[in-house]
């Protein structure tokens, strides 16, 4: 049996790092993932591949998974949105 992915916590962690604007792409890749780490890898590879020019995939996965239990204690975002 595949473990349940906590979509709300995963979305919150990605959003806190500035890596998620909409939950739609995450839901699409997370539905196929075996676990949260696989969902994160698929999401980054599909939606944020530019991050891989600066960060190692497993470092990014570690950052996101470290935040999953942090709730409101999220650090500043990796990416900043400058849309106005």
Buried (B, 14 or more C-beta within 10 A) or exposed (E): EEEEBBBEBBBBBBBBBBBBEEBEBBBEBBEEBEBBBBBBBBBBEEBBEEBEEEBEEEEBBEBBBEBBEEEEEEEEEBEEEEEE
